[in-house]
Amino acid sequence: MKIAILTQPLHINYGGILQAFAVQKILKDMGHEVITLDIPWKDAESKISLYVRIRLFIVTLLLFLLNRLKAQDIVWPYNTRKRNRKLINYSMRSFINRIINLSPVLDTESSLKRYIKEKNIDVCVVGSDQVWRPMYSPNINWYFLNFLPDDANIKRIALSASFGTSDWEFSEELTDYLRLFAKKFDAISVREISGVDLCQKYLNVQAIQVIDPTMMLAPKDYAELVNMDKYNTYRMKGEMFSYVLDENKEKQMLIDCVSEILQLSVQTLKIENHKYGPYASRKKVLESIPAPISQWLRGFQEAEFVVTDSFHGTVFSILHHRPFVVIANKTRGLARIETLLNTFDLKDRLIGTTINCNREWLLSGIQWNNVDVILREKRELFKRFIDTALKN
């Protein structure tokens, strides 16, 4: 079959990129022709009024002249937000293009419709990641496939789609609208157990809970991605890997505490620093470019221990049998982490910003044999779901 995948825009999110790679690989290995629809991020500037744009331009021009007088490294300030974003995205984009088969950029509903028709797509797959969370998806209607004509003979499947949270974040009006399209799906699977209840309660559709698609691949599949990056020789053997999305003083104190207990030095992955500002110099922006995916993956391959507040940081710790603790991160959606840990009987690895533990529990408190048994069962369930959805 010809399958089009609709996931969130791919930019600098390690987990987002790797789940897109995983979904595509799963379907390709089943013998299908697969492409991921390239949906761009909506630029916030496009919503700014002309009056505000003019004021911003005057201010940035003055800043530009001032910095020129100070002989600082700065480029012409016009549209610098967009320029900065392109510089940041470029560091990931070349890697994305190597591992994921992408369509041309599709930034309007009409372009989506036209592309699906021209390519004679048989199946549209929505997922994975937080595609059904309004605050994270640029046009939430698309992720319910509202652009597909009613008479189109195209199968609609939600694959490990996520609301990200156990709360319903849709307005009543939007809920009524999207319910119509949710009912047109041929099969729905969600990533969190709470998502099953949300589908039933608000959309009046049945769903099953499956694991994140990244867990369908083996560590060797990700090792191949690391080996693709011949220039990255970074190593984390004998270190503690810290991958924290939302840093604060309390989390840093916890990281230092664990480091002291384990007597391990900390390696912190460099992720994008949003503090460079909209009118920063090119040099400042380049310094904020995040570490490559190969370095991120090596953290889970080689580190002695992992501290994270990330869902996919937790996933890859489990996949690679890395002892870990995950710091509760309610802002980004705690339901998904709770479901993940409960699934593998690892709920004690979820902590607040304080910890009272010992070295033995930190390093050997996980029964990996039990984890692997559960993982095999969950992989079978995932495979049965997609097999059945495609055949029916």
C-alpha positions in Angstrom: 0.0 0.0 0.0 0.9 3.6 -0.4 0.9 5.1 3.1 1.2 8.7 4.2 2.2 9.5 7.8 1.0 12.7 9.5 3.1 13.5 12.5 4.1 16.7 14.2 6.5 19.0 12.4 10.1 17.6 12.6 12.6 20.1 13.9 14.9 19.7 16.9 13.0 17.3 19.0 15.1 14.1 19.4 12.1 11.9 20.4 9.9 13.4 17.7 12.4 12.7 15.0 13.1 9.1 16.2 9.4 8.2 16.5 8.9 9.4 13.0 11.8 7.2 11.9 10.4 4.3 13.8 6.9 4.5 12.3 8.3 4.7 8.8 10.7 1.8 9.3 7.9 -0.4 10.8 5.7 0.2 7.8 8.5 -0.2 5.3 9.6 -3.4 6.8 6.0 -4.7 6.3 6.5 -4.0 2.6 4.6 -0.8 2.2 5.5 2.4 0.3 5.8 5.0 2.9 6.2 8.8 3.0 6.0 11.3 5.9 4.1 14.5 5.1 6.4 17.5 5.7 4.3 19.9 7.8 6.2 23.1 8.7 6.0 24.9 12.0 3.8 28.0 11.9 5.9 31.1 12.3 4.5 33.2 15.1 5.5 36.3 13.2 2.9 35.6 10.6 0.2 36.5 13.2 1.7 39.9 14.1 -0.1 42.9 12.7 1.5 45.2 10.2 1.7 48.0 12.8 3.5 45.8 15.3 5.8 44.6 12.5 6.8 48.2 11.7 7.5 49.0 15.3 9.6 45.8 15.6 11.6 46.7 12.5 12.4 50.2 13.8 13.5 48.8 17.2 15.7 46.1 15.5 17.2 48.7 13.2 18.2 50.8 16.2 19.6 47.7 17.9 21.5 46.8 14.7 23.1 50.2 14.5 24.0 50.2 18.1 25.7 46.8 17.9 27.5 47.9 14.8 29.0 50.8 16.7 30.1 48.3 19.4 31.7 46.1 16.6 29.7 43.1 17.6 29.1 40.2 15.3 25.6 40.8 14.1 23.7 40.5 10.8 20.9 42.6 9.3 18.1 42.4 11.8 15.1 42.1 9.4 13.2 38.9 10.0 15.8 37.6 12.4 13.5 35.3 14.2 12.9 33.3 11.1 16.6 33.4 10.2 17.6 32.2 13.7 15.0 29.3 13.5 16.4 28.2 10.2 20.0 28.2 11.5 18.9 26.1 14.5 16.8 23.7 12.3 19.5 23.2 9.8 21.6 21.3 12.3 18.9 18.6 12.4 17.4 18.8 9.0 20.2 17.2 7.0 20.0 14.2 9.4 16.2 14.0 9.1 16.5 14.0 5.3 18.9 11.0 5.5 16.7 8.8 7.6 13.1 9.8 6.8 11.4 9.8 3.4 9.7 13.2 3.3 7.1 14.8 1.0 7.6 18.3 -0.3 6.6 21.0 2.3 2.8 21.0 2.7 1.7 24.2 4.5 -1.9 24.5 3.4 -5.0 22.3 3.5 -5.3 22.5 -0.3 -1.7 21.4 -0.8 -2.4 18.4 1.5 -5.5 17.4 -0.5 -3.7 17.8 -3.8 -0.7 15.8 -2.7 -2.8 12.9 -1.3 -4.7 12.7 -4.5 -1.7 13.0 -6.9 0.1 10.2 -5.0 -2.9 7.9 -4.9 -2.5 7.4 -1.2 -4.2 4.3 0.2 -3.7 4.9 3.9 -3.3 7.9 6.1 -1.6 7.2 9.5 -1.7 9.8 12.2 1.0 9.4 14.9 2.8 9.1 16.9 3.8 11.7 19.6 1.4 14.4 21.0 -0.4 14.8 17.7 -3.7 15.2 19.4 -2.6 17.9 21.8 -3.8 21.4 20.6 -1.0 23.3 22.0 1.6 21.2 20.2 0.1 20.6 16.8 0.1 23.6 14.4 -3.3 22.8 12.9 -5.1 20.3 15.1 -7.9 19.7 12.5 -5.4 18.2 10.1 -4.4 15.5 12.7 -8.0 14.3 12.6 -7.7 14.1 8.8 -10.4 16.8 8.1 -8.8 17.5 4.7 -9.7 14.0 3.3 -12.8 14.1 1.1 -15.7 12.0 2.3 -15.8 10.0 -0.9 -12.0 9.3 -0.7 -11.4 5.5 -0.4 -8.5 6.1 2.0 -8.1 4.1 5.2 -7.6 6.3 8.3 -5.5 5.0 11.2 -4.3 6.6 14.4 -1.1 4.9 15.5 -0.1 5.5 19.1 -1.5 9.0 19.0 -1.2 11.0 22.1 -3.1 13.7 23.9 0.0 14.1 26.2 -2.1 14.6 29.3 -5.1 13.0 31.1 -7.0 16.4 30.9 -9.2 17.3 27.9 -7.7 20.5 26.4 -10.2 21.0 23.6 -13.0 23.6 23.6 -16.6 22.4 23.4 -17.0 23.7 19.9 -13.8 22.1 18.7 -14.7 18.8 20.4 -18.0 18.7 18.5 -16.2 19.4 15.2 -13.4 16.9 15.6 -15.8 14.2 16.9 -17.2 13.9 13.4 -13.8 13.2 11.9 -12.7 10.9 14.8 -15.6 8.6 14.0 -14.4 8.2 10.4 -11.2 6.5 11.5 -10.9 2.8 10.7 -8.8 2.1 13.8 -7.5 4.1 16.7 -4.6 3.4 19.1 -3.3 5.8 21.7 -0.1 6.0 23.6 -1.5 6.5 27.1 -4.1 4.5 29.0 -5.9 7.8 29.8 -6.2 8.4 26.1 -8.5 5.4 25.8 -10.9 7.1 28.2 -10.6 10.5 26.5 -11.5 9.0 23.2 -14.6 7.3 24.6 -15.8 10.2 26.8 -15.3 13.1 24.4 -15.0 11.6 20.9 -17.4 8.7 21.3 -14.9 6.3 19.6 -13.1 3.1 20.8 -9.4 3.0 21.1 -6.7 0.7 22.4 -3.5 1.6 24.2 -0.2 0.6 22.6 3.5 1.5 23.2 5.4 4.3 21.6 6.6 3.2 18.1 10.3 3.8 19.1 10.0 0.8 21.4 9.2 -1.5 18.4 12.8 -1.1 17.2 15.8 -2.8 18.8 18.9 -1.0 20.2 20.9 -2.2 17.1 18.5 -0.2 14.8 19.5 3.0 16.7 23.2 2.0 16.7 23.1 2.1 13.0 21.9 5.7 13.1 24.9 6.5 15.4 27.3 4.8 13.0 26.0 7.1 10.2 27.6 10.0 12.0 31.2 9.3 11.3 32.4 12.7 12.6 30.8 12.4 16.1 33.4 10.6 18.3 31.8 11.8 21.6 31.7 9.1 24.3 29.9 8.8 27.6 31.3 5.6 29.0 31.7 5.7 32.8 29.6 8.9 33.1 26.1 9.9 34.2 23.9 11.2 31.4 21.7 14.1 32.2 19.0 14.9 29.7 16.6 17.5 31.2 14.3 19.5 29.0 13.1 22.1 31.6 16.0 23.0 33.8 15.7 24.6 37.2 17.6 24.9 40.4 15.8 22.0 42.2 16.4 19.6 39.3 20.1 20.6 39.2 20.4 19.9 43.0 18.9 16.4 42.4 21.3 15.7 39.6 24.2 16.7 41.8 22.9 14.5 44.6 22.7 11.4 42.4 26.1 12.2 40.9 27.5 12.3 44.4 25.8 9.1 45.5 27.0 7.2 42.4 30.4 8.9 42.3 29.9 9.6 38.6 30.7 12.8 36.7 27.8 14.3 34.8 27.6 14.7 31.1 24.8 17.2 30.2 23.5 17.1 26.6 23.5 20.5 24.9 20.0 21.2 23.7 18.8 24.4 22.1 19.1 27.5 24.3 16.1 29.7 23.6 17.7 32.5 25.6 19.7 33.8 22.7 16.9 36.3 21.9 15.2 37.2 18.6 17.9 39.7 17.5 21.0 37.8 18.5 24.0 37.6 16.3 24.7 34.7 14.0 27.5 33.7 16.2 25.3 33.6 19.3 22.7 31.5 17.5 25.2 29.0 16.2 26.4 28.5 19.8 22.9 27.5 20.7 22.6 24.7 18.1 21.8 21.4 19.9 23.9 18.3 20.0 23.4 15.8 17.1 21.1 12.9 17.5 24.0 10.5 17.5 25.3 12.1 20.6 21.9 11.9 22.3 21.6 8.2 21.4 25.1 7.5 22.7 24.0 8.8 26.1 21.7 5.8 26.4 24.1 3.4 24.8 27.1 4.1 27.0 26.2 6.0 30.2 26.3 4.3 33.6 23.1 6.1 34.7 20.5 8.5 33.3 18.6 11.3 34.9 15.8 12.8 32.7 12.5 14.6 32.7 11.7 13.5 29.2 9.3 10.9 27.9 11.6 9.6 25.2 14.5 9.9 27.5 12.7 7.4 29.7 11.9 5.2 26.6 15.5 5.0 25.5 16.7 4.3 29.0 14.4 1.3 29.1 15.3 0.1 25.6 19.0 0.2 26.4 18.8 -1.1 29.9 20.2 2.0 31.5 19.5 2.5 35.2 17.6 5.8 35.4 15.3 8.1 37.3 12.8 10.4 35.7 11.8 13.7 37.2 8.1 14.5 37.1 7.4 17.0 34.3 3.8 18.1 34.5 4.1 20.9 32.0 4.9 18.6 29.1 2.4 15.9 30.1 2.8 13.5 33.0 0.2 11.0 31.9 2.4 9.6 29.1 5.3 9.0 31.5 3.1 7.5 34.1 1.6 5.1 31.6 5.0 4.1 30.4 6.4 3.4 33.8 3.3 1.6 35.0 3.4 -0.6 31.9 6.8 -1.8 32.7 6.3 -1.9 36.5 8.8 0.9 37.0 6.6 3.5 38.7 9.1 3.8 41.5 11.6 5.4 39.1 9.4 8.5 38.9 10.5 11.1 41.4 9.9 14.7 42.4 12.7 17.1 42.9 14.0 15.4 46.0 15.5 11.9 46.3 16.2 9.6 49.3 17.9 6.5 48.0 21.1 4.5 47.9 23.6 3.4 45.3 22.3 -0.2 45.2 18.7 0.9 44.4 19.9 3.4 41.8 22.1 1.0 39.9 20.4 -2.4 40.4 16.8 -1.6 41.3 15.4 -2.6 37.9 14.5 -6.2 36.9 15.4 -6.1 33.2 14.3 -9.6 32.5 10.8 -8.7 33.6 10.9 -5.5 31.5 11.9 -7.5 28.4 9.0 -10.0 28.9 6.5 -7.1 29.1 8.2 -5.4 26.1 7.8 -8.6 23.9 4.1 -8.7 24.8 3.5 -5.1 24.0 5.3 -5.4 20.7 3.0 -8.2 19.8 0.0 -6.1 20.6 1.3 -3.2 18.6 2.0 -5.5 15.6 -1.5 -7.1 15.8 -3.1 -3.7 15.8 -1.3 -2.4 12.7 -1.7 -5.7 10.9 -5.5 -5.8 11.5 -6.0 -2.1 10.8 -4.3 -2.4 7.4 -6.1 -5.6 6.4 -9.6 -4.7 7.4 
